[in-house]
Amino acid sequence: MTDKELRKLRRDDLLQILINQQKQIDELTDALAKAQASLEQRRIAISQSGSLAEAALRLNGVFESAQAAADQYLSEAHTKSEEMYAQGKAEIERARRVSEDVTTAARAEADRILREARAEADRLLVEAGGRPVQPPEPVVEEPKPEESKRRGLFGRNRKA
């Protein structure tokens, strides 16, 4: 699945992908447990067989296939983990952009409503025989810059 396709997915779809991946991990874990149980049965068979060489010939293929299955499982789990991490980062960035857009739109709408309310209040005041009142400018809190530090004698800091 490409990045473009992943970005188009909804949160529900991404969660479904996560659920499917977890199911696959569970299935692979179960398969690994069965392989380990089978290995244990083979160990019992070895202990019961009379010849160690004969048992080694029987079990040689089992160890190779178990190792291959374990390697494949770890590789897939690592790949899926990286994919899910990238998807999560992309979803967070998209959500941040959407929240910024919504916040900007809400501020613009609030300013518009405030202007309309002031205009209506002025109109009603004029109708009542008064004169319009000039409203104070809205107070916008800006972030305070960090206080700069000046160097004192011999490079020590002193308060400004």
N, CA and C of each residue as an Amber inpcrd file, in Angstrom:
protein
   480
   0.8520000  -1.1590000   0.0000000   0.0000000   0.0000000   0.0000000
   0.9080000   1.2360000   0.0000000   0.6510000   2.1860000  -0.8700000
   1.5130000   3.3540000  -0.9740000   1.1320000   4.3900000   0.0710000
   2.0450000   5.3600000   0.2660000   1.7880000   6.4320000   1.2230000
   0.5410000   7.2110000   0.8310000   0.3550000   7.4050000  -0.4720000
  -0.8030000   8.1680000  -0.9520000  -2.0990000   7.4550000  -0.5730000
  -2.0980000   6.1320000  -0.7530000  -3.3010000   5.3660000  -0.4110000
  -3.5410000   5.3830000   1.0920000  -2.4510000   5.2960000   1.8810000
  -2.5950000   5.3020000   3.3320000  -3.1410000   6.6380000   3.8280000
  -2.7280000   7.7250000   3.2050000  -3.2070000   9.0350000   3.6350000
  -4.6850000   9.2200000   3.3590000  -5.1940000   8.5170000   2.3610000
  -6.6080000   8.6360000   2.0160000  -7.4950000   7.8210000   2.9520000
  -6.8970000   6.9050000   3.7060000  -7.6980000   6.0430000   4.5830000
  -8.2080000   6.8240000   5.7820000  -9.3870000   6.4110000   6.2300000
  -9.9640000   7.0180000   7.4130000  -9.3800000   6.3370000   8.6440000
  -9.6260000   6.9450000   9.7830000  -9.1230000   6.4010000  11.0390000
  -9.6650000   4.9830000  11.2700000 -10.9450000   4.7690000  10.9220000
 -11.5400000   3.4370000  11.0990000 -10.7960000   2.4030000  10.2590000
 -10.4510000   2.7830000   9.0250000  -9.7280000   1.8520000   8.1560000
  -8.3460000   1.5530000   8.7170000  -7.6740000   2.5830000   9.2410000
  -6.3480000   2.3670000   9.8260000  -6.4440000   1.4580000  11.0450000
  -7.4730000   1.6670000  11.8530000  -7.6540000   0.8000000  13.0140000
  -7.9500000  -0.6350000  12.5810000  -8.7050000  -0.7910000  11.5060000
  -8.9860000  -2.1380000  11.0000000  -7.7000000  -2.8060000  10.5330000
  -6.8270000  -2.0390000   9.9060000  -5.5410000  -2.5870000   9.4840000
  -4.7510000  -3.0510000  10.7000000  -4.7600000  -2.2310000  11.7590000
  -4.0730000  -2.6130000  12.9930000  -4.6530000  -3.9050000  13.5670000
  -5.9690000  -3.9950000  13.5710000  -6.6270000  -5.1950000  14.1110000
  -6.2430000  -6.4220000  13.2800000  -6.2500000  -6.2740000  11.9650000
  -5.8730000  -7.3920000  11.0970000  -4.4250000  -7.8080000  11.3450000
  -3.5530000  -6.8270000  11.5520000  -2.1510000  -7.1450000  11.8080000
  -2.0210000  -7.8950000  13.1400000  -2.7870000  -7.4660000  14.1280000
  -2.7310000  -8.1390000  15.4210000  -3.2260000  -9.5770000  15.2900000
  -4.2830000  -9.7780000  14.4870000  -4.7730000 -11.1360000  14.2710000
  -3.7050000 -11.9860000  13.6130000  -3.0130000 -11.4080000  12.6320000
  -1.9620000 -12.1490000  11.9410000  -0.8250000 -12.4910000  12.9060000
  -0.4770000 -11.5350000  13.7700000   0.5620000 -11.8060000  14.7690000
   0.1220000 -12.9240000  15.6960000  -1.1530000 -12.8830000  16.1160000
  -1.6670000 -13.9430000  16.9890000  -1.6180000 -15.3000000  16.2940000
  -1.9970000 -15.3340000  15.0160000  -1.9630000 -16.5890000  14.2670000
  -0.5400000 -17.1160000  14.1530000   0.3920000 -16.2180000  13.8790000
   1.7860000 -16.6470000  13.7650000   2.3340000 -17.1100000  15.1090000
   1.8980000 -16.4520000  16.1830000   2.3110000 -16.8750000  17.5180000
   1.7660000 -18.2720000  17.8180000   0.5120000 -18.5070000  17.4470000
  -0.0710000 -19.8380000  17.6350000   0.6800000 -20.8840000  16.8170000
   1.0290000 -20.5320000  15.5840000   1.7640000 -21.4650000  14.7290000
   3.1210000 -21.7740000  15.3280000   3.7690000 -20.7500000  15.8910000
   5.0570000 -20.9610000  16.5320000   4.9030000 -21.8750000  17.7490000
   3.8410000 -21.6760000  18.5270000   3.5990000 -22.5270000  19.6990000
   3.3740000 -23.9760000  19.2630000   2.6370000 -24.1760000  18.1630000
   2.4130000 -25.5300000  17.6580000   3.7210000 -26.1540000  17.1910000
   4.5520000 -25.3360000  16.5380000   5.8440000 -25.8550000  16.0770000
   6.7180000 -26.2500000  17.2640000   6.6580000 -25.4420000  18.3280000
   7.4270000 -25.7810000  19.5240000   6.8900000 -27.0530000  20.1800000
   5.5770000 -27.2210000  20.1780000   4.9860000 -28.4430000  20.7300000
   5.4060000 -29.6440000  19.8970000   5.4120000 -29.4570000  18.5900000
   5.8460000 -30.5320000  17.7000000   7.3100000 -30.8730000  17.9560000
   8.1090000 -29.8530000  18.1750000   9.5240000 -30.0630000  18.4710000
   9.6800000 -30.8510000  19.7650000   8.8650000 -30.5140000  20.7520000
   8.9230000 -31.2420000  22.0180000   8.5530000 -32.7150000  21.8210000
   7.5630000 -32.9650000  20.9620000   7.1950000 -34.3510000  20.6620000
   8.3480000 -35.0680000  19.9720000   9.0490000 -34.3530000  19.1210000
  10.2040000 -34.9560000  18.4430000  11.3090000 -35.2680000  19.4400000
  11.4650000 -34.3980000  20.4020000  12.4840000 -34.6610000  21.4390000
  12.1390000 -35.9400000  22.2090000  10.8700000 -36.0900000  22.4840000
  10.4320000 -37.3210000  23.1670000  10.7140000 -38.5220000  22.2750000
  10.4370000 -38.3590000  20.9840000  10.7000000 -39.4480000  20.0410000
  12.1810000 -39.7850000  19.9970000  13.0210000 -38.7660000  20.0860000
  14.4720000 -39.0060000  20.0730000  14.8820000 -39.7780000  21.3160000
  14.3520000 -39.3410000  22.4380000  14.7350000 -40.0090000  23.6800000
  14.2690000 -41.4660000  23.6880000  13.1910000 -41.7350000  22.9600000
  12.6800000 -43.0990000  22.9190000  13.3330000 -43.9340000  21.8230000
  13.9130000 -43.2650000  20.8420000  14.5340000 -44.0360000  19.7600000
  15.8570000 -44.6010000  20.2370000  16.2240000 -45.6920000  19.6510000
  17.4490000 -46.3730000  20.0660000  18.6860000 -45.7170000  19.5020000
  18.6220000 -45.1150000  18.3630000  19.8190000 -44.6090000  17.7120000
  19.7620000 -43.0850000  17.6080000  20.7870000 -42.4110000  18.0830000
  20.8560000 -40.9610000  18.0240000  21.0070000 -40.4780000  16.5830000
  21.7270000 -41.2030000  15.7950000  21.9210000 -40.8220000  14.3940000
  20.5970000 -40.9090000  13.6370000  19.8410000 -41.9270000  13.9370000
  18.5390000 -42.0930000  13.2870000  17.6020000 -40.9360000  13.6390000
  17.6010000 -40.5130000  14.8980000  16.7670000 -39.3940000  15.3410000
  17.2300000 -38.0930000  14.7010000  18.5240000 -37.8920000  14.5660000
  19.0540000 -36.6770000  13.9550000  18.6140000 -36.5810000  12.4970000
  18.6020000 -37.6730000  11.8150000  18.1540000 -37.6630000  10.4250000
  16.6740000 -37.2950000  10.3360000  15.8760000 -37.7280000  11.2620000
  14.4480000 -37.4170000  11.2630000  14.1830000 -35.9430000  11.5950000
  14.9800000 -35.3990000  12.5170000  14.7100000 -34.0540000  13.0150000
  15.4140000 -32.9440000  12.2330000  16.3210000 -33.2820000  11.3810000
  17.0960000 -32.2770000  10.6560000  16.1780000 -31.2890000   9.9100000
  15.2100000 -31.7780000   9.2180000  14.2920000 -30.9210000   8.4730000
  13.3940000 -30.0890000   9.3750000  13.0710000 -30.6070000  10.5510000
  12.1920000 -29.8930000  11.4720000  12.8660000 -28.6190000  11.9790000
  14.1430000 -28.7280000  12.3600000  14.8490000 -27.5550000  12.8660000
  14.9830000 -26.4810000  11.8010000  15.2860000 -26.8750000  10.6030000
  15.4390000 -25.9050000   9.5190000  14.1160000 -25.1840000   9.2360000
  13.0430000 -25.9400000   9.1780000  11.7470000 -25.3060000   8.8980000
  11.2870000 -24.4280000  10.0690000  11.5630000 -24.8360000  11.2960000
  11.1930000 -24.0190000  12.4570000  11.9800000 -22.7100000  12.4650000
  13.2710000 -22.7820000  12.1450000  14.0860000 -21.5740000  12.0980000
  13.6150000 -20.6530000  10.9780000  13.2920000 -21.2140000   9.8330000
  12.8110000 -20.4110000   8.7020000  11.4860000 -19.7320000   9.0630000
  10.6050000 -20.4630000   9.7290000   9.3200000 -19.8770000  10.1330000
   9.5260000 -18.7530000  11.1480000  10.4240000 -18.9560000  12.0990000
  10.6910000 -17.9220000  13.1020000  11.2990000 -16.6820000  12.4530000
  12.2480000 -16.8780000  11.5250000  12.8670000 -15.7500000  10.8300000
  11.8260000 -14.9750000  10.0160000  10.9640000 -15.6930000   9.3290000
   9.9350000 -15.0540000   8.5240000   8.9750000 -14.2620000   9.4130000
   8.5850000 -14.8390000  10.5290000   7.6800000 -14.1670000  11.4600000
   8.2950000 -12.8620000  11.9680000   9.5440000 -12.9160000  12.3980000
  10.2050000 -11.7190000  12.9160000  10.3560000 -10.6520000  11.8370000
  10.6760000 -11.0700000  10.6330000  10.8230000 -10.1250000   9.5330000
   9.4990000  -9.4320000   9.2310000   8.4210000 -10.1940000   9.1500000
   7.1020000  -9.6210000   8.8740000   6.6420000  -8.7040000  10.0050000
   6.8910000  -9.1250000  11.2300000   6.4850000  -8.3030000  12.3740000
   7.2440000  -6.9820000  12.3680000   8.5300000  -7.0170000  12.0520000
   9.3280000  -5.7920000  12.0040000   8.8350000  -4.8670000  10.8880000
   8.5770000  -5.4280000   9.7270000   8.0930000  -4.6420000   8.5880000
   6.7490000  -4.0050000   8.9090000   5.8420000  -4.7780000   9.4620000
   4.5110000  -4.2470000   9.7990000   4.6150000  -3.1610000  10.8620000
   5.5070000  -3.3520000  11.8130000   5.6980000  -2.3580000  12.8650000
   6.1670000  -1.0390000  12.2670000   7.1250000  -1.0890000  11.3510000
   7.6050000   0.1290000  10.7010000   6.4970000   0.7970000   9.8860000
   5.7150000   0.0050000   9.1810000   4.6130000   0.5540000   8.3890000
   3.5940000   1.2470000   9.2820000   3.2450000   0.6210000  10.3830000
   2.2460000   1.1850000  11.2830000   2.7760000   2.4750000  11.9240000
   4.0610000   2.5130000  12.2250000   4.6610000   3.7170000  12.7950000
   4.5670000   4.8690000  11.7960000   4.9080000   4.5920000  10.5400000
   4.8340000   5.6250000   9.4960000   3.3850000   6.0840000   9.2930000
   2.4610000   5.1450000   9.3110000   1.0510000   5.4990000   9.1570000
   0.5860000   6.3710000  10.3170000   1.0100000   6.0260000  11.5100000
   0.6310000   6.8010000  12.6870000   1.1600000   8.2240000  12.6170000
   2.4170000   8.3780000  12.2010000   2.9920000   9.7110000  12.0700000
   2.2320000  10.5290000  11.0330000   1.8970000   9.9040000   9.9100000
   1.1680000  10.6070000   8.8500000  -0.2180000  11.0200000   9.3530000
  -0.8720000  10.1570000  10.0930000  -2.2120000  10.4560000  10.6140000
  -2.1580000  11.5880000  11.6360000  -1.1300000  11.6160000  12.4510000
  -0.9740000  12.6960000  13.4250000  -0.7710000  14.0250000  12.7050000
   0.0610000  14.0380000  11.6820000   0.3040000  15.2640000  10.9190000
  -0.9800000  15.7470000  10.2390000  -1.7340000  14.8150000   9.6700000
  -2.9880000  15.1810000   9.0200000  -3.9650000  15.7560000  10.0440000
  -4.0560000  15.1480000  11.2020000  -4.9580000  15.6340000  12.2460000
  -4.5320000  17.0210000  12.7250000  -3.2210000  17.2590000  12.8120000
  -2.7310000  18.5730000  13.2200000  -3.1400000  19.6330000  12.1950000
  -2.9880000  19.3140000  10.9110000  -3.3660000  20.2710000   9.8650000
  -4.8700000  20.5500000   9.9010000  -5.6570000  19.5060000  10.0910000
  -7.1140000  19.6880000  10.1480000  -7.4900000  20.5490000  11.3430000
  -6.8750000  20.3090000  12.4850000  -7.2120000  21.1040000  13.6730000
  -6.8130000  22.5630000  13.4840000  -5.6900000  22.8020000  12.8140000
  -5.3020000  24.1870000  12.5370000  -6.3200000  24.8570000  11.6110000
  -6.7750000  24.1320000  10.5970000  -7.7730000  24.6810000   9.6760000
  -9.0750000  25.0030000  10.3970000  -9.5030000  24.0970000  11.2560000
 -10.7510000  24.3040000  11.9950000 -10.6150000  25.4960000  12.9370000
  -9.4670000  25.6050000  13.6020000  -9.2390000  26.7120000  14.5210000
  -9.2470000  28.0410000  13.7750000  -8.5990000  28.0770000  12.6290000
  -8.5680000  29.3050000  11.8260000  -9.9760000  29.6880000  11.3830000
 -10.7330000  28.7290000  10.9210000 -12.0980000  29.0010000  10.4720000
 -12.9670000  29.4770000  11.6410000 -12.7990000  28.8770000  12.8080000
 -13.5960000  29.2630000  13.9730000 -13.2600000  30.6900000  14.4040000
 -11.9840000  31.0490000  14.3570000 -11.6010000  32.4180000  14.7190000
 -12.1940000  33.4190000  13.7310000 -12.1430000  33.0980000  12.4480000
 -12.6960000  33.9980000  11.4330000 -14.2000000  34.1580000  11.6420000
 -14.8860000  33.0690000  11.9200000 -16.3320000  33.1240000  12.1480000
 -16.6490000  33.9320000  13.4070000 -15.8540000  33.7630000  14.4500000
 -16.0680000  34.5160000  15.6840000 -15.8580000  36.0050000  15.4340000
 -14.8440000  36.3770000  14.6770000 -14.6100000  37.7880000  14.3420000
 -15.7800000  38.3610000  13.5410000 -16.2710000  37.5780000  12.5790000
 -17.4050000  38.0280000  11.7630000 -18.6360000  38.2650000  12.6330000
 -18.9270000  37.3220000  13.5180000 -20.1000000  37.4430000  14.4000000
 -19.9440000  38.6530000  15.3140000 -18.7510000  38.8740000  15.8220000
 -18.5000000  40.0120000  16.6980000 -18.6930000  41.3270000  15.9490000
 -18.1990000  41.4140000  14.7140000 -18.3910000  42.6320000  13.9060000
 -19.8790000  42.8780000  13.6620000 -20.6160000  41.8180000  13.3160000
 -22.0470000  41.9630000  13.0700000 -22.7790000  42.4110000  14.3380000
 -22.3970000  41.8530000  15.4740000 -23.0470000  42.2150000  16.7340000
 -22.7650000  43.6720000  17.0800000 -21.5370000  44.1250000  16.8470000
 -21.2010000  45.5270000  17.1230000 -21.9860000  46.4580000  16.1960000
 -22.0740000  46.0790000  14.9250000 -22.8130000  46.9000000  13.9670000
 -24.2920000  46.9910000  14.3740000 -24.8610000  45.8730000  14.7760000
 -26.2660000  45.8610000  15.1990000 -26.4620000  46.6920000  16.4620000
 -25.5100000  46.6040000  17.3950000 -25.6010000  47.3960000  18.6240000
 -25.5190000  48.8840000  18.3000000 -24.6310000  49.2710000  17.3960000
 -24.5200000  50.6700000  16.9900000 -25.8150000  51.1380000  16.3260000
 -26.3830000  50.2980000  15.4750000 -27.6220000  50.6670000  14.7860000
 -28.7480000  50.8900000  15.8040000 -28.8580000  49.9760000  16.7750000
 -29.9000000  50.1210000  17.7910000 -29.6640000  51.3540000  18.6520000
 -28.4150000  51.6610000  18.9410000 -28.0930000  52.8230000  19.7500000
 -28.4590000  54.1130000  19.0080000 -28.1830000  54.1460000  17.7040000
 -28.5330000  55.3190000  16.8980000 -30.0510000  55.4650000  16.8440000
 -30.7670000  54.3560000  16.6810000 -32.2300000  54.4050000  16.6530000
 -32.7940000  54.9060000  17.9730000 -32.1090000  54.6000000  19.0580000
 -32.5790000  55.0110000  20.3760000 -32.1930000  56.4560000  20.6730000
 -31.4610000  57.0970000  19.7840000 -31.1290000  58.5080000  19.9660000
 -29.7280000  58.7300000  20.4890000 -28.9520000  57.7690000  20.5880000
 -27.5690000  57.9340000  21.0600000 -26.6070000  57.9540000  19.8950000
 -25.3780000  57.9170000  20.1890000 -24.3980000  57.8530000  19.1200000
 -23.5730000  56.5690000  19.2970000 -23.0600000  56.0470000  18.2130000
 -22.3290000  54.7740000  18.3070000 -21.0950000  54.9070000  19.1950000
 -20.8420000  53.8580000  19.9180000 -19.6770000  53.8190000  20.7990000
 -18.5760000  53.0670000  20.0680000 -17.4030000  53.6410000  20.1080000
 -16.2700000  52.9720000  19.4610000 -15.7810000  51.8740000  20.4110000
 -15.9260000  50.6000000  20.0090000 -15.5130000  49.5210000  20.9130000
 -13.9950000  49.4610000  21.0150000 -13.5190000  48.9870000  22.1320000
 -12.0660000  48.8430000  22.2640000 -11.5770000  47.7360000  21.3210000
 -10.3390000  47.8460000  20.9260000  -9.7520000  46.8120000  20.0650000
  -9.6480000  45.5190000  20.8570000  -9.8830000  44.3920000  20.2040000
  -9.7750000  43.1240000  20.9260000  -8.3450000  42.8990000  21.4050000
  -8.2440000  42.3290000  22.5800000  -6.9300000  42.0610000  23.1550000
  -6.4670000  40.6940000  22.6520000  -5.3460000  40.7110000  21.9890000
  -4.7750000  39.4610000  21.4930000  -3.5170000  39.2020000  22.2910000
  -3.5120000  38.0930000  22.9970000  -2.3390000  37.7540000  23.7970000
  -1.2910000  37.1380000  22.8910000  -0.1340000  37.7540000  22.8920000
   0.9690000  37.2240000  22.1070000   1.9320000  36.5340000  23.0620000
   2.6120000  35.5340000  22.5730000   3.5590000  34.8590000  23.4620000
   4.6700000  35.8130000  23.8890000   5.0360000  35.7100000  25.1430000
   6.0810000  36.5940000  25.6640000   7.4460000  36.0630000  25.2150000
   8.2780000  36.9460000  24.6920000   9.6150000  36.4880000  24.3140000
  10.4140000  36.1580000  25.5630000  11.3470000  35.2530000  25.4190000
  12.1690000  34.8950000  26.5650000  13.0050000  36.1010000  26.9700000
  13.1450000  36.2510000  28.2730000  13.9470000  37.3700000  28.7400000
  15.3900000  37.1270000  28.3280000  15.9890000  38.1520000  27.7840000
  17.3810000  37.9900000  27.3640000  18.2760000  38.1520000  28.5840000
  19.3570000  37.4290000  28.5580000  20.3090000  37.4920000  29.6580000
  21.5110000  38.3050000  29.2040000  21.9300000  39.1790000  30.0490000
  23.1320000  39.9460000  29.7360000  24.2810000  39.3480000  30.5250000
  25.4300000  39.4120000  29.9090000  26.6150000  38.8980000  30.5810000
  27.1620000  39.9640000  31.5140000  27.4520000  39.5610000  32.7040000
  28.0290000  40.4900000  33.6660000  29.5380000  40.4230000  33.6370000
  30.1300000  40.9100000  34.6370000  31.5780000  40.9250000  34.7820000
  32.0900000  39.4960000  34.7970000  33.0960000  39.1960000  34.0500000
  33.7180000  37.8860000  33.9840000  32.7840000  36.8050000  33.5010000
  31.8110000  37.1570000  32.6370000  30.9560000  36.1790000  32.0020000
  29.8400000  35.6390000  32.8710000  29.6690000  36.1790000  34.0700000
  28.5710000  35.7030000  34.9290000  27.2770000  36.3680000  34.5030000
  26.1830000  35.6780000  34.6880000  24.8880000  36.2500000  34.3340000
  24.4280000  37.2070000  35.4160000  23.7770000  38.2540000  34.9850000
  23.1150000  39.1230000  35.9520000  21.7670000  39.4960000  35.3800000
  20.8250000  39.6920000  36.2230000  19.4640000  39.9910000  35.7560000
  19.4110000  41.3710000  35.1500000  18.6050000  41.4770000  34.1020000
  18.4790000  42.7600000  33.3960000  17.6450000  43.7270000  34.1680000
